[in-house]
């Protein structure tokens, strides 16, 4: 799979990529992702949407110095 630019598409817009729990207080979240920041950091992450408060989608993990995530791809489990 190739990197997807966050300006072109975000993970939560892909059909079947949202994990919903049965608990009404838990956030919705995407499946596990691999992300790339503007400084070249590569790591796993996911996006989540809280069900209270702002109710906006956000990256779960932030990066040192406010590195911005620029690209992402779905995590493909090799098993």
N, C-alpha and C positions, 0 to 999 in steps of 0.2 A: 504494500500500500504506500502511496505517496503522501508527503506532507500536505496539509490543507491550511491555507492562509486564513487566519481568524477574520480578516476583512471580507473573505469570500463566503465563509460558512462557519457556523458554530456547531459543536457536537450535539446540542439539544435539538437541533433542527432535523436530525437524521432519524427517520422512522425506525423504531425498535431499539433506539439507543438510550431510552429513559428507563430507570429502575424506580418503581414505585413500591412503597412499603404499605403494609396494612395499618400501620399506626398513623393516625391523622395528624400527629405532631412531628413526625419525622419529615425531613426535606425530601423532595424528589432529587434524583441525581442521575448523571449519565453513567454509562459503563466506564470502566477504566480506560484511560487515554495515555498516550505518550505525547509530551509537549516539548517545544523548543522555544527558548526565549531569545530576545534580541542580542543577548551577550553569549549565546551559544550553549546555554545550559540545557541539558536534555534530562527529563525525569518523568515519572508517572504522576498523574493528577486526574482529576475529574471535575466536572462542573456540578454545582448544586443550586437548588432553588428553595429557599426557606418558605415555609407555609404561613409564617407570621412576619410582621415587620415590613421590610421593603418588598419582599416577594420577587426579587430580581435574581436572575441567573448570575453566578459568580464562580470564579475558580476556587477550588477548595484550598489549595496551597499557594501562598504568596512567596515571592523570591526576594533575596537580599538586595537591598538598594532599589527596590521597586522595579526590578527587571520585568519587562512586559512580555507576555506570551505572544508570540507572533504566528506560530504554526502548531498543528496538532495532527495526530493520527490515532485511529482506533488501536487499542492494545489487542494483539492477537496471541492468545495463549498457545504455545507450541504443543501442548498435550492434546 
